[in-house]
């Protein structure tokens, strides 16, 4: 899997963030059988930037933690076009990562891993609009996180 990581501001560029994102996306590629030629882009940004995207695409005028944009959403599963390997874009607010890590009492890295797999699952078609869908998505998130050794605060593997 090709993972493109970009930053709203290059001054926050961080190899540790990139390592977490690459690890999570690579693990998802293995678990969900994504080919080596599939591609995902991740943008790390600040609250104000993700707020503007949230307002533009979801008509919600506040920052959110993660947004996902699947490129082939609605395409037939047998689609073979030139962009068939492009999965989509994930946008993550670094400020929200820190806020939520503090709120939930776990590490920044664990929260970044969680938001990465959450965004990836949305791109793969998972959602949490119903209680049943939410339960299934949470199960998948925790499965990937546990495979990588990310546990919830107070939990031991």
Buried (B, 14 or more C-beta within 10 A) or exposed (E): BBBEBEBBEEEEEEEEBBEBBBBBBBBBBEEBEBEEEBBBBBBBBBBEBBBEBBEEEEEEEEBBBBBBBBBBEEEEEEEEEEEBBBBBBBBBBBBBBEBBBEEEEBBBBBBBBBBBBBBBBBBBEBEBEEEEEEEBBBEBBBEBBEEBEBBBEEEEE
